[in-house]
Amino acid sequence: MPLHVTLARAEADLAAGRVPVARQRLRGLVSSFPDDLTARRRLAEVYRRYGEPAQAGRWMYLEEDRDPAETAAFVARYPTPEQRMRALAWRGPEPQAGSAFAAAQLAAVRTACSEAVGHPVDWDTVPAEGSADGEGSARGGFLVGAGCLVAAVAFLAIWVNGLVALIR
């Protein structure tokens, strides 16, 4: 569905008092069109109605006229550059942003994230939390392997138990 049609439907939902429906439409719209600042601004307004300043700050982060208290709430909820980069849900290069301020904000977050993880990152390959030194991914791989081993041993034990019962 085209951007302007979905925005119009979200506006109609808001006018009719269907705020949760409008929020879902706008979340889908921002997901589909992450570079549309109008959809982000409208989603921030919906979260303001819900009394969620961190989410309002999240979606207004790229706007020059953002509320400093909402921005502070966003930064407090997403304290690391990696978390903020994922939360902003941007895709593509920064120059796609609708304003110079938005492009500068995106560049600052990406640069901080690159410094935190120790290598250049971009918006299409946002690093996972704890991936700065690879420890998080190594630990996760170990846990997956250990879980598979436990499942295989349990399956083998059940199979052997069934075979013994069948032979008796």
Disulfide bonds with the S-S distance in Angstrom:
none
